[in-house]
Amino acid sequence: MKDLTRGSIVSHILTMAPPIVVGMITIMICQLIDLYFVAGLGDAAVAGVAAAGNAGFLINALMQVLGVGAVALIAQAVGRKDPRDANLVFNQAIVLSVLFGLVTLVAGGLLSRPYMRAVAADAATVEAGTLYLLWFMPALALQFITLVMGSALRATGIVRPSMLVQAIAVLINIALAPVLIAGWGTGHPLGVAGAGLASSIAVLIGVGMLFVYFHKLERYVGFDPAQWRPQLDQWKRILYVGLPAGGEFAIIFLWMGVIYYVLRDFGPAAQAGFGIGTRVLGLIQMPALAVALAAGPIAGQNFGAGDAARVRETFVRAATIAIVVMIGFTLLAQFKPGWLLDGFSNDRETMAVAAQFLHFVSFNLVAQGLVFTCNSMFQGLGNTRPVLLSSAARLFIYAVPVIWLSTLPGFAIQHVWYLSIATTTLQAALSLWLLRREFGKRLAPLEPQLAPEPAAPSRASA
């Protein structure tokens, strides 16, 4: 366990963020590797895998329910110096992760094809996306328990073990992808099914490695079968914090679904280009998101310890770092987009859509960095309802105009990107206002109150 209530906040952020970003980038690389090898199967395969991957946002919504709830409650318990409560939250979150994983497997088997029919541009894309999802679902189901273990470690200030496990799992995925997708060395290509199977095998191995770490090395929180009996009061605590954050990811899923819907009339190349562009955009957002994820446990531990000044300082430091990082990536996307996009597809129309998307939407990066930072602070304070509110507002003010515009003559793909810039900027402004209000409610009672100055004596009393 690392005490984040002492020492330099900037130092804590810069120590925790690099392993976090490495871990996230390795996960994103898995998705990009899938797209890279699937690209040789044609536009329908790329569009299918990209659209199917969007379903991962919905599963991520459930994952965030557990991950955010575990990080917030365990970090606050660490700040209070209460290891018993931290361990109870961890074990109850593990029980929930098993239940959520089982639900994911069942839902994936029943809903993969209906989902693809709703978002895909043609029958070939439906088939490719459905096949990929069915083989990718075990990976998504297993990631629930992986996320809980990683979240518990991050709440205690430990991030390197999760990063190392994720990196090894990605290397396994990279090694398996060409073998299973293209049949390298076997002569039996599995196509898009191989992409999903490679990910599922890699995640399974990663889960095994984290189990070994917790059994052999972890001491602050650990598996305790005596605490696996369902305790509804603990589930309520976790879900109270986690559900709004999960709702945010569900909204991202809906937002992505709206874009795929309005792009259908532009054909599979447009959907494929958007899929590639979003994966690359997600990759360049990772450093700022890692800074925010590092700031969350710092804020949580200091809030648990009752140190309001350090909570406020955590936001200022994290927001500053995120803005600087996002400005750098905005410039890269504007002036050197080829560095980010080369190699994903040989189809000119697909890559033209991806390049245009990245050019316009990169103007969102600074605003998105502020949203990430605000969200992490809400998580540290244990109230994620404002996160859901800002995300829902963004979805509403985006979806209604873009769907309406898509029905009008002259609707162009650029309109989709213009609206994205405007709505993300508005979300950042709303998030900042909501955080300022939350600080006033949650931190003001923790701050020392200045004694009123004695009134000057009046002439009459003199």
C-alpha positions in Angstrom: 0.0 0.0 0.0 1.2 3.5 -0.8 0.1 6.4 1.4 -1.1 9.2 -1.0 -2.0 11.6 1.8 1.6 12.6 2.1 4.3 13.9 -0.3 4.1 15.8 -3.6 0.8 15.4 -5.5 2.5 16.0 -8.8 5.1 13.3 -8.0 2.3 10.8 -7.1 0.5 11.6 -10.4 3.7 11.3 -12.5 4.6 8.1 -10.7 1.2 6.4 -11.2 0.2 7.7 -14.6 2.9 6.1 -16.8 2.1 2.5 -15.7 -1.6 3.2 -16.1 -1.1 4.6 -19.6 1.0 1.7 -20.6 -1.7 -0.7 -19.4 -4.4 1.2 -21.3 -2.4 1.6 -24.4 -1.7 -2.2 -24.4 -5.5 -2.8 -24.3 -6.0 -0.4 -27.1 -3.3 -2.0 -29.1 -5.2 -5.3 -28.9 -8.1 -3.7 -30.6 -5.9 -2.0 -33.2 -4.0 -5.3 -33.9 -7.4 -6.9 -34.5 -8.3 -4.2 -37.0 -4.9 -4.4 -38.6 -5.1 -8.1 -39.4 -8.8 -8.0 -40.1 -8.2 -5.2 -42.7 -7.0 -7.9 -45.2 -10.4 -9.5 -45.1 -12.2 -6.5 -46.6 -14.2 -3.4 -45.6 -17.1 -5.5 -44.3 -14.9 -7.3 -41.9 -13.3 -4.1 -40.6 -16.7 -2.4 -40.2 -18.1 -5.4 -38.5 -15.2 -5.7 -36.0 -15.3 -1.9 -35.4 -19.0 -1.8 -34.8 -18.9 -5.0 -32.6 -16.1 -3.4 -30.6 -18.5 -0.5 -29.9 -20.5 -3.1 -27.9 -17.5 -3.1 -25.6 -18.6 0.3 -24.4 -21.8 -1.2 -23.0 -19.8 -3.9 -21.2 -17.4 -1.3 -20.0 -20.4 0.4 -18.4 -20.9 -2.6 -16.2 -17.2 -2.8 -15.6 -17.1 0.8 -14.4 -19.8 0.1 -12.0 -17.5 -2.2 -10.1 -14.2 -0.5 -10.9 -15.2 3.0 -9.9 -17.1 1.8 -6.8 -14.1 -0.3 -5.7 -11.6 2.5 -6.3 -13.6 5.1 -4.5 -14.5 3.1 -1.4 -11.2 1.3 -1.0 -9.2 4.6 -1.5 -11.3 6.3 1.1 -10.9 3.4 3.5 -7.1 3.6 3.0 -7.2 7.3 3.8 -9.1 6.5 7.0 -6.6 3.8 7.9 -9.3 1.1 7.8 -7.9 -2.0 6.1 -10.8 -4.1 7.3 -13.4 -2.1 5.3 -11.1 -2.0 2.3 -10.8 -5.8 2.2 -14.6 -6.3 2.7 -15.3 -4.0 -0.3 -12.7 -5.8 -2.4 -14.2 -9.3 -1.8 -17.8 -8.1 -2.3 -16.7 -6.5 -5.6 -15.1 -9.8 -6.6 -18.5 -11.6 -6.0 -20.2 -9.0 -8.1 -17.6 -9.4 -10.9 -18.4 -13.1 -11.2 -22.1 -12.4 -11.4 -21.6 -9.6 -14.0 -19.4 -11.9 -16.1 -22.0 -14.6 -16.2 -24.6 -12.1 -17.3 -22.3 -10.8 -20.1 -21.8 -14.3 -21.5 -25.6 -15.0 -21.6 -26.5 -11.6 -23.0 -23.7 -11.9 -25.6 -25.0 -15.1 -26.9 -28.6 -13.8 -27.2 -28.1 -10.3 -28.4 -25.0 -10.2 -30.6 -26.9 -10.6 -33.9 -29.8 -8.2 -33.1 -27.3 -5.6 -32.1 -25.3 -5.9 -35.3 -28.5 -5.8 -37.4 -29.3 -2.5 -35.7 -26.0 -0.7 -36.5 -24.4 -2.4 -39.5 -24.7 -1.1 -43.1 -25.1 -4.5 -44.9 -25.5 -8.2 -44.3 -21.8 -9.0 -44.7 -21.0 -6.5 -41.9 -23.7 -8.1 -39.7 -22.2 -11.5 -40.2 -18.6 -10.4 -39.5 -19.5 -8.4 -36.4 -21.7 -11.2 -34.9 -19.0 -13.8 -35.4 -16.4 -11.6 -33.8 -18.6 -10.8 -30.8 -19.4 -14.4 -30.0 -15.7 -15.3 -29.8 -14.8 -12.0 -28.0 -17.5 -12.3 -25.3 -15.4 -14.6 -23.0 -12.7 -11.9 -23.0 -15.3 -9.3 -21.9 -16.7 -11.5 -19.2 -13.2 -12.3 -17.7 -12.3 -8.6 -17.7 -14.8 -7.9 -14.8 -12.6 -9.7 -12.3 -9.4 -8.3 -13.9 -10.8 -4.8 -13.5 -11.8 -5.3 -9.8 -8.3 -6.6 -9.0 -6.6 -3.8 -10.8 -8.9 -1.2 -9.3 -8.2 -2.4 -5.8 -4.5 -2.1 -6.4 -4.8 1.4 -7.9 -6.9 2.5 -4.9 -4.0 1.5 -2.6 -1.5 3.4 -4.8 -0.1 0.3 -6.6 -0.3 0.3 -10.4 2.7 -1.6 -11.8 1.5 -5.2 -11.4 -1.7 -4.5 -13.4 0.4 -2.8 -16.1 2.8 -5.7 -16.4 0.0 -8.3 -16.6 -1.8 -6.2 -19.3 1.4 -5.8 -21.3 2.1 -9.6 -21.2 -1.5 -10.3 -22.2 -1.2 -7.9 -25.1 2.0 -9.6 -26.3 0.2 -12.9 -26.2 -2.7 -11.4 -28.2 -0.3 -9.9 -30.8 1.4 -13.3 -31.2 -1.9 -15.1 -31.5 -3.8 -12.7 -33.8 -2.0 -13.4 -37.1 -1.9 -17.1 -36.3 -5.7 -17.3 -35.7 -6.9 -14.6 -38.0 -4.7 -15.2 -41.0 -3.6 -18.8 -40.3 0.1 -18.0 -40.1 1.9 -21.2 -39.6 -1.2 -23.3 -39.4 -2.9 -22.9 -42.7 -6.3 -22.7 -41.0 -7.4 -19.0 -41.0 -10.3 -18.3 -38.7 -10.9 -14.7 -39.9 -12.8 -12.4 -37.5 -13.5 -15.3 -35.2 -9.7 -15.7 -34.7 -9.5 -12.0 -33.6 -12.1 -12.6 -30.8 -10.5 -15.9 -29.8 -7.0 -14.4 -29.6 -8.3 -11.7 -27.2 -10.2 -14.2 -25.0 -7.1 -16.5 -24.6 -4.9 -13.5 -23.7 -7.3 -12.2 -21.1 -7.7 -15.6 -19.5 -3.9 -15.9 -19.1 -3.9 -12.3 -17.6 -6.5 -13.3 -15.0 -4.4 -16.2 -14.0 -1.3 -14.0 -13.5 -3.2 -11.5 -11.3 -4.6 -14.4 -9.2 -1.0 -15.5 -8.6 0.0 -12.0 -7.7 -2.7 -11.6 -5.1 -2.1 -15.0 -3.6 1.7 -14.6 -3.3 2.4 -10.9 -2.9 -0.5 -8.6 -2.1 -1.0 -7.9 1.6 -3.3 -4.9 2.1 -6.3 -6.5 0.3 -6.7 -10.1 -0.7 -9.1 -12.9 -1.4 -11.0 -14.0 1.7 -13.6 -16.7 1.1 -15.2 -15.9 4.4 -16.3 -12.5 2.9 -17.7 -14.0 -0.3 -21.2 -14.5 1.2 -23.3 -11.8 -0.5 -23.8 -8.7 1.7 -26.5 -6.5 0.2 -25.4 -3.5 2.2 -21.9 -3.6 0.7 -23.4 -4.2 -2.8 -25.5 -1.1 -2.2 -22.4 1.0 -1.3 -20.5 -0.2 -4.4 -23.4 0.3 -6.7 -24.3 3.7 -5.3 -20.9 5.1 -6.4 -20.5 2.9 -9.4 -23.8 3.0 -11.2 -23.7 6.6 -12.3 -20.2 6.0 -13.7 -21.4 2.9 -15.5 -24.3 5.0 -16.8 -21.7 7.3 -18.3 -20.2 4.5 -20.3 -23.6 3.3 -21.4 -24.2 6.8 -22.7 -20.9 6.6 -24.6 -22.2 3.4 -26.1 -25.4 5.2 -27.2 -23.5 8.1 -28.5 -21.3 5.8 -30.7 -24.5 4.0 -31.8 -26.0 7.2 -32.9 -22.9 8.0 -35.1 -23.0 4.5 -36.6 -26.7 5.0 -37.3 -26.3 8.3 -39.1 -23.3 7.0 -41.0 -25.1 4.0 -42.5 -26.2 5.9 -45.6 -22.6 6.7 -46.4 -21.8 3.0 -46.7 -19.4 0.5 -44.9 -16.3 2.5 -45.9 -17.6 5.4 -43.8 -18.3 3.1 -40.8 -14.9 1.4 -41.2 -13.1 4.8 -41.3 -15.0 6.0 -38.2 -14.1 2.8 -36.4 -10.4 3.2 -37.2 -10.5 6.9 -36.3 -12.1 6.3 -32.9 -9.6 3.6 -32.0 -6.7 6.0 -32.8 -8.4 8.9 -31.0 -8.9 6.6 -28.0 -5.2 5.8 -28.1 -4.0 9.4 -28.1 -6.5 10.2 -25.2 -4.9 7.6 -23.0 -2.1 9.8 -21.4 -4.6 12.4 -20.2 -7.0 9.6 -19.0 -4.2 8.0 -17.2 -3.4 11.3 -15.4 -7.1 11.4 -14.4 -7.1 7.8 -13.2 -4.1 8.5 -11.1 -5.7 11.6 -9.6 -8.8 9.6 -8.5 -7.2 7.5 -5.8 -5.2 10.5 -4.6 -8.3 12.5 -4.2 -10.1 9.5 -2.6 -7.4 8.9 0.0 -7.1 12.6 1.0 -10.9 12.9 1.1 -11.0 9.9 3.4 -8.3 11.5 5.5 -10.3 14.8 5.7 -7.7 16.9 3.9 -9.7 19.2 1.7 -6.7 21.3 0.6 -5.0 18.4 -0.9 -8.1 17.3 -2.7 -8.4 20.7 -4.4 -4.7 20.7 -5.2 -5.0 17.3 -6.8 -7.6 18.7 -9.3 -5.5 21.7 -10.2 -2.3 19.7 -10.7 -4.1 16.9 -12.7 -6.0 19.3 -14.9 -2.9 21.3 -15.7 -1.0 18.2 -16.8 -4.0 16.9 -18.8 -4.3 20.2 -20.7 -0.6 20.3 -21.6 -0.7 16.7 -22.8 -3.8 17.2 -24.9 -2.5 20.3 -26.5 0.5 18.3 -27.7 -1.7 15.5 -29.2 -4.0 18.1 -30.8 -1.0 19.5 -32.7 0.2 16.0 -33.7 -3.3 15.1 -35.1 -3.4 18.4 -37.0 0.0 18.4 -38.6 1.1 14.8 -38.7 -2.0 12.6 -38.9 -0.2 10.1 -41.1 1.9 9.1 -38.1 -1.2 7.9 -36.4 -3.2 6.4 -39.2 -0.8 4.7 -41.6 -1.2 1.0 -42.1 -4.7 0.3 -41.0 -6.4 0.0 -44.4 -5.5 0.2 -48.1 -8.9 1.5 -49.1 -8.6 5.2 -49.9 -12.3 6.0 -49.0 -12.0 4.4 -45.6 -8.8 6.2 -44.7 -10.1 9.5 -46.0 -13.0 9.2 -43.5 -10.6 8.3 -40.7 -8.3 11.2 -41.5 -11.2 13.7 -41.7 -12.6 12.4 -38.4 -9.2 12.7 -36.6 -8.6 16.2 -38.0 -11.9 17.6 -36.7 -12.4 15.7 -33.5 -8.9 16.3 -32.3 -10.1 19.8 -31.4 -12.1 18.1 -28.6 -8.9 16.8 -26.9 -8.4 19.7 -24.4 -12.1 19.7 -23.4 -12.0 15.9 -23.1 -9.0 16.1 -20.8 -10.9 18.4 -18.5 -13.9 16.1 -18.5 -11.6 13.1 -17.6 -10.1 15.1 -14.7 -13.5 16.3 -13.4 -14.8 12.7 -13.6 -11.9 11.4 -11.6 -12.5 13.9 -8.8 -16.2 13.0 -8.6 -15.1 9.4 -8.2 -12.6 10.2 -5.5 -15.3 12.1 -3.6 -17.6 9.1 -3.9 -20.4 10.9 -5.8 -20.5 10.1 -9.5 -24.0 11.3 -10.3 -22.7 14.6 -11.8 -20.7 12.5 -14.2 -23.9 10.8 -15.4 -25.6 14.2 -15.7 -22.9 15.8 -17.9 -22.7 12.8 -20.1 -26.5 12.6 -20.5 -26.6 16.3 -21.4 -24.0 15.8 -24.1 -25.8 12.8 -25.6 -29.1 14.7 -25.8 -27.7 17.9 -27.3 -25.8 15.8 -29.8 -28.2 13.0 -30.8 -31.3 15.1 -31.4 -29.7 17.6 -33.9 -27.5 15.0 -35.7 -30.4 12.6 -36.3 -32.6 15.5 -37.5 -29.9 16.8 -39.8 -29.4 13.3 -41.2 -32.9 13.4 -42.6 -32.3 16.6 -44.5 -31.0 17.0 -48.1 -27.4 18.1 -48.2 -26.5 16.3 -45.0 -22.7 15.8 -45.0 -20.4 13.7 -42.9 -18.6 16.9 -41.7 -21.8 17.8 -39.8 -21.3 14.8 -37.5 -17.9 16.0 -36.5 -18.9 19.7 -36.1 -21.6 18.7 -33.6 -19.1 16.5 -31.7 -16.8 19.5 -31.2 -19.6 21.7 -29.9 -21.1 19.2 -27.6 -17.8 18.0 -26.0 -16.9 21.7 -25.2 -20.3 22.2 -23.6 -19.8 19.0 -21.5 -16.5 20.3 -20.3 -18.0 23.6 -19.1 -20.9 21.8 -17.4 -18.5 19.3 -15.7 -16.4 22.2 -14.3 -19.4 23.9 -12.9 -20.7 20.7 -11.3 -17.3 20.0 -9.7 -17.1 23.5 -8.3 -20.5 23.0 -6.7 -19.5 19.5 -5.4 -16.3 20.9 -3.8 -18.5 23.5 -2.1 -20.7 20.9 -0.6 -18.2 18.1 0.2 -15.0 20.0 1.1 -16.2 23.1 2.8 -17.1 21.2 6.0 -13.6 19.8 6.1 -11.8 23.1 5.8 -10.8 25.1 8.9 -13.2 27.9 9.6 -11.7 31.3 10.3 -12.9 32.9 13.6 -14.7 36.1 13.0 -12.8 39.3 13.8 -14.0 41.1 16.9 -16.2 44.1 16.1 -14.6 47.5 16.7 -16.0 49.2 19.8 -18.7 51.8 19.2 -18.4 55.4 20.4 -21.2 54.8 22.8 -19.4 52.0 24.5 -16.2 54.0 24.5 
